């Protein structure tokens, strides 16, 4: 398994405000995905002039902001099993991942409480 992307991600019901703050710090939107999992969730990838990345996702159901790590991998199943063996849990359950035409993902929580947004981008 190869990690292809590794950067912070903020989940919030106030994503526009967060994007504005980071815009003032030099981050510019580079990519956006809308209606993730058919749940009106949007995710924006921001980058600065130094190549640093930050993702900000608009999630209406969030009671408060959550910072996680976005980790894209070449083999979702391998990474998922590795994390599970180390006590991570899929916040939905083992049977549910978010799947679209372009990606497969889920939010995994460590026994100590930190989280990883595990994603594999699907290629033709």
TORDRENMI-794707 format. One line per 8 residues: number of its first residue (from 0); their letters; for each residue y negated, x negated, z of N, C-alpha, C, O, CB. Coordinates in steps of 0.1 Angstrom, whole numbers, plus 2048, in hexadecimal, padded with zeros to 3 digits. Glycine has a CB too. Layout:
residues N
NUM> A> Y/X/Z/Y/X/Z/Y/X/Z/Y/X/Z/Y/X/Z; ...
This chain:
residues 124
0> XXXXXXXX> 80C/7F8/800/800/800/800/7F4/7F7/800/7F3/7ED/807/800/80A/80C; 7EA/7FB/7F8/7DE/7F4/7F7/7D2/7FD/7FB/7D1/809/7F7/7DB/7EF/7E8; 7C9/7F8/803/7BD/7FF/807/7B3/7FD/7FC/7AF/7F1/7F9/7B7/7FB/815; 7AD/807/7F6/7A4/806/7EB/796/808/7EF/78C/804/7E8/7A8/80F/7E0; 794/810/7FA/786/813/7FF/787/814/80E/791/81A/813/780/820/7F9; 77D/80F/815/77D/810/824/76F/810/828/768/806/828/785/803/82A; 76A/81B/82C/75C/81D/831/75A/828/83A/763/831/83B/753/81E/825; 74F/829/841/74C/834/84B/74A/841/843/745/841/838/741/831/854
8> XXXXXXXX> 74D/84C/84A/74B/859/844/746/862/850/74B/862/85B/758/85F/83E; 73B/86A/84D/736/873/857/739/881/853/735/885/848/727/871/85A; 73F/889/85B/742/897/859/737/89F/861/736/89D/86D/751/89B/85D; 730/8A8/85A/725/8AF/861/722/8BD/85A/724/8BE/84E/719/8A6/861; 71D/8C6/862/718/8D2/85C/709/8D0/858/703/8D9/852/719/8DE/865; 704/8C4/85A/6F6/8C1/856/6F6/8B5/84D/6EE/8AC/84F/6EE/8BE/863; 6FE/8B5/843/700/8A9/83B/6F3/8A5/834/6F0/899/832/70A/8AB/830; 6EB/8AF/82F/6DE/8AC/828/6D5/8A3/831/6CE/89A/82C/6D7/8B8/824
16> XXXXXXXX> 6D4/8A7/83E/6CC/89F/847/6D1/890/848/6C9/887/849/6CB/8A6/855; 6DE/88F/849/6E4/881/84B/6E1/879/83E/6DE/86E/83E/6F3/882/84E; 6E3/880/832/6E1/879/825/6D2/875/824/6CF/86A/81F/6E5/882/81A; 6C9/87D/829/6BB/87A/829/6B8/86E/831/6B1/865/82D/6B3/886/82E; 6BD/86D/83D/6BB/861/846/6C0/855/840/6B9/84B/83F/6C2/864/854; 6CD/855/83A/6D2/849/834/6CB/846/827/6CB/83A/823/6E1/84B/832; 6C5/850/820/6BD/84D/814/6B1/845/818/6AD/83C/811/6B9/85B/80E; 6AB/848/824/6A0/840/828/6A4/832/82C/69B/829/82C/699/847/834
24> XXXXXXXX> 6B1/830/82F/6B6/823/832/6BB/81B/825/6C0/810/826/6C1/824/83C; 6B9/821/81A/6BC/81B/80D/6C9/81F/806/6CD/819/7FC/6BD/80C/80F; 6D0/829/80C/6DC/82E/806/6D9/839/7FB/6D0/841/7FD/6E6/834/811; 6E0/838/7F0/6DE/841/7E5/6EB/848/7E2/6F6/842/7E2/6D8/83A/7D9; 6EB/855/7DF/6F7/85C/7DB/6FD/856/7CE/6F6/854/7C5/6F4/86B/7D9; 70A/854/7CE/711/84F/7C2/71B/858/7BD/71E/858/7B1/718/842/7C6; 721/861/7C5/72C/869/7C1/72C/875/7CA/72A/874/7D6/739/862/7C0; 72F/881/7C5/731/88D/7CD/73D/895/7C9/73F/897/7BD/724/895/7CD
32> XXXXXXXX> 744/89A/7D2/74F/8A3/7D0/74C/8B0/7D8/749/8B0/7E3/75D/89D/7D4; 74D/8BC/7D1/74A/8C9/7D7/756/8D1/7D8/760/8D0/7D1/73F/8D0/7CF; 755/8DB/7E1/75F/8E5/7E3/76D/8DF/7E6/777/8E4/7E0/760/8EF/7D7; 76E/8D5/7EE/77A/8CE/7F2/783/8D8/7F9/77F/8DF/802/778/8C2/7FB; 790/8D9/7F5/79A/8E2/7FB/796/8F0/7FA/79A/8F8/802/79C/8DE/809; 78D/8F4/7F0/788/901/7EE/782/907/7FB/783/913/7FE/793/90B/7EA; 77B/8FE/803/775/902/80F/766/8FF/810/761/8FD/81B/77C/8FB/81B; 760/8FE/805/751/8FB/804/74D/8EF/80C/743/8EE/811/74A/907/80A
40> XXXXXXXX> 756/8E5/80C/754/8D8/811/74F/8CE/806/755/8CE/7FC/760/8D2/819; 744/8C7/808/73F/8BE/7FF/73F/8B0/805/73C/8AF/811/731/8C2/7F9; 741/8A6/7FD/741/898/802/738/890/7F8/73B/890/7EC/74F/892/803; 72F/888/7FE/726/880/7F6/729/871/7FA/729/86E/805/717/883/7F8; 72B/869/7F0/72C/85A/7F2/71F/854/7F0/719/855/7E5/737/854/7E9; 71A/84D/7FA/70D/846/7F9/710/837/7F9/719/832/7FF/704/849/805; 707/82F/7F2/708/821/7F1/6FA/81B/7F3/6F0/821/7EE/70F/81C/7E4; 6F9/80F/7F9/6EC/808/7F9/6EC/7FD/7EF/6F6/7FA/7E9/6E9/804/808
48> XXXXXXXX> 6E1/7F5/7EF/6DF/7EA/7E5/6E9/7DF/7E8/6EC/7D7/7DF/6D1/7E5/7E6; 6EE/7DE/7F4/6F8/7D4/7F8/706/7D8/7F5/710/7D0/7F7/6F6/7D0/806; 708/7E4/7F0/716/7E9/7ED/71D/7EF/7F9/729/7F3/7F8/71E/7DD/7E8; 716/7F1/804/71C/7F8/80F/71D/807/80C/714/80D/806/713/7F6/81C; 728/80D/810/72B/81B/80E/72B/823/81A/72F/81F/825/738/81D/806; 727/830/819/728/83A/823/72B/847/81D/724/84B/813/71B/83A/82C; 734/84F/822/737/85C/81D/731/866/827/732/864/833/746/85F/81A; 72B/871/822/727/87C/82B/72C/889/825/72A/88C/81A/717/87C/82C
56> XXXXXXXX> 734/890/82E/73A/89C/829/733/8A8/831/731/8A8/83D/749/89C/82C; 730/8B2/829/72B/8BF/82E/737/8C8/832/73E/8CC/829/721/8C6/824; 739/8CA/83F/744/8D2/844/73E/8DC/84E/73B/8D9/859/74F/8C9/84B; 73D/8E9/849/736/8F3/851/73D/8F6/85E/736/8FA/868/736/900/849; 74A/8F3/85F/751/8F7/86B/750/8EC/876/755/8EE/881/760/8F8/868; 748/8E1/874/747/8D7/87E/73E/8DC/889/732/8E0/887/741/8CA/878; 743/8DB/896/73A/8DF/8A1/730/8D4/8A4/725/8D6/8A8/743/8E1/8AE; 734/8C7/8A1/72B/8BC/8A3/72F/8B1/898/73B/8B2/894/72A/8B6/8B1
64> XXXXXXXX> 727/8A8/896/72A/89E/88C/736/895/890/738/894/89C/71E/894/889; 73D/890/887/749/888/889/748/87C/880/746/87E/874/756/88F/888; 74A/870/885/74A/864/87C/759/860/87C/760/85F/886/741/859/882; 75D/85D/86F/76B/859/86D/76B/84D/863/760/849/85F/773/865/867; 776/848/860/777/83D/856/77E/843/84A/789/849/84B/77F/831/85C; 778/842/83E/77E/846/832/787/83A/82D/781/82F/82B/774/84B/827; 794/83C/82B/79D/832/827/7A4/837/81B/7AD/83F/81C/7A6/82D/832; 7A1/832/80F/7A8/835/803/7B3/82B/801/7B1/81F/803/79F/836/7F6
72> XXXXXXXX> 7BF/830/7FD/7CB/828/7FC/7D1/82A/7EF/7CF/834/7E8/7D5/82A/808; 7DA/821/7EB/7E1/822/7DE/7ED/82B/7E0/7F2/830/7D6/7E5/814/7D9; 7F3/82C/7EC/7FF/834/7EE/7FD/83D/7FB/7FE/838/806/80B/82B/7F0; 7FA/849/7F9/7F7/852/804/803/853/80D/801/852/819/7F3/860/7FF; 80E/856/808/81A/858/810/81D/84C/819/820/84E/825/826/85B/807; 81C/840/813/81F/834/81B/815/832/827/818/82F/832/81F/828/812; 808/834/823/7FE/833/82E/7FF/83E/838/7FD/83B/844/7F0/834/827; 802/84A/834/804/855/83D/80F/852/847/80E/854/853/807/863/836
80> XXXXXXXX> 81A/84E/842/826/84A/84B/822/83F/854/826/83F/860/832/847/843; 81B/835/84F/817/829/858/80F/82E/863/811/82A/86F/810/81F/84F; 805/837/860/7FC/83C/86B/804/845/875/802/844/881/7F1/844/865; 80D/84D/86F/815/856/878/81D/84E/882/81F/851/88D/81E/85F/870; 823/843/87D/82C/83A/885/824/834/890/829/830/89B/832/82F/87C; 817/833/88E/80E/82D/899/807/838/8A1/7FE/835/8A8/803/824/892; 80C/844/8A0/808/84F/8A9/7FC/858/8A3/7F8/861/8AA/803/84A/8B5; 7F7/855/897/7ED/85D/891/7F3/86B/88E/7FE/86D/88B/7E7/857/885
88> XXXXXXXX> 7EA/875/88F/7EE/883/88C/7E4/889/881/7D8/887/882/7EE/88C/898; 7EA/890/878/7E2/897/86E/7DC/8A3/875/7E3/8AA/87C/7EB/89C/861; 7CF/8A5/874/7C8/8AF/87C/7CD/8BD/878/7CC/8C7/880/7B9/8AF/87B; 7D3/8BF/86C/7D8/8CC/868/7E6/8CD/86C/7EA/8D6/873/7D6/8CD/859; 7EF/8C5/868/7FD/8C3/86B/803/8BC/85F/7FD/8BA/855/804/8D0/86E; 810/8B7/861/816/8AF/857/818/8B6/849/819/8B0/83F/824/8AB/85C; 818/8C3/849/81A/8CB/83D/80D/8CD/835/80E/8D2/82A/820/8D8/840; 802/8CA/83B/7F5/8CD/834/7EC/8C1/831/7E8/8BA/83A/7EE/8D7/83C
96> XXXXXXXX> 7EB/8BE/824/7E1/8B4/820/7D8/8BB/816/7DB/8C5/810/7E8/8A7/81A; 7CC/8B6/814/7C3/8BB/80B/7C6/8B5/7FD/7C6/8A9/7FC/7B3/8B8/80E; 7C9/8BE/7F3/7CD/8B9/7E6/7C4/8BF/7DB/7C2/8CB/7DB/7DC/8BB/7E3; 7C0/8B6/7D2/7B8/8BB/7C7/7BD/8B4/7BB/7C7/8AC/7BB/7A9/8B8/7C9; 7B7/8B6/7AF/7BB/8B0/7A3/7B9/8A1/7A4/7C0/899/79D/7B3/8B5/797; 7AF/89C/7AC/7AC/88E/7AC/7B0/886/7B9/7AF/87A/7B9/79D/88C/7AA; 7B4/88E/7C4/7B6/886/7D0/7C0/88E/7DA/7C1/89A/7D8/7A9/883/7D7; 7C5/887/7E3/7CD/88D/7EE/7C8/886/7FA/7C6/87A/7FB/7DD/88A/7EC
104> XXXXXXXX> 7C6/88E/805/7C0/889/811/7C3/891/81D/7C8/89C/81C/7B1/887/80F; 7C0/88B/829/7C1/892/836/7BA/889/840/7B8/87D/83E/7D0/894/83A; 7B6/890/84B/7B0/889/856/7BA/886/861/7C0/88F/866/7A4/892/85C; 7BC/879/864/7C6/875/86D/7BE/870/87A/7B5/868/879/7CE/869/867; 7C3/875/886/7BD/871/892/7C7/868/89A/7D2/86B/89B/7BA/87E/89B; 7C1/85C/89E/7C9/852/8A6/7CB/858/8B4/7C3/860/8B9/7C2/845/8A7; 7D5/853/8BB/7D8/857/8C9/7CC/854/8D2/7C9/85B/8DC/7E4/850/8CF; 7C4/84A/8CF/7B8/847/8D7/7AB/84F/8D3/7A1/84E/8DA/7B5/838/8D5
112> XXXXXXXX> 7AC/856/8C8/7A1/85F/8C4/79A/85C/8B7/793/865/8B2/798/860/8CF; 79A/850/8B2/793/84D/8A6/79A/853/89A/7A6/857/89B/791/83E/8A4; 793/855/88F/799/85C/884/798/854/877/78F/84C/875/793/86A/882; 7A1/857/86E/7A1/851/860/7A3/85D/856/7AC/865/857/7AD/847/85E; 799/85E/84D/79B/867/842/7A3/860/837/79E/858/82F/78D/86C/83C; 7B0/863/837/7B9/85C/82E/7B9/863/820/7BB/86F/81F/7C8/85C/834; 7B7/85B/816/7B6/861/808/7BD/858/7FE/7BC/84C/7FF/7A7/863/804; 7C3/85E/7F4/7C8/857/7E8/7C2/85E/7DC/7C4/86A/7DA/7D8/857/7E8
120> XXXX> 7BB/857/7D4/7B6/85D/7C8/7C1/85D/7BE/7C7/852/7BB/7A9/855/7C2; 7C3/868/7B7/7CE/869/7AE/7C9/865/7A0/7BE/869/79C/7D4/878/7AE; 7D1/85E/799/7CD/859/78B/7D8/85F/782/7E3/861/785/7CC/84A/78B; 7D4/861/775/7DD/866/76B/7E7/85B/768/7F0/85D/75F/7D6/86A/75E
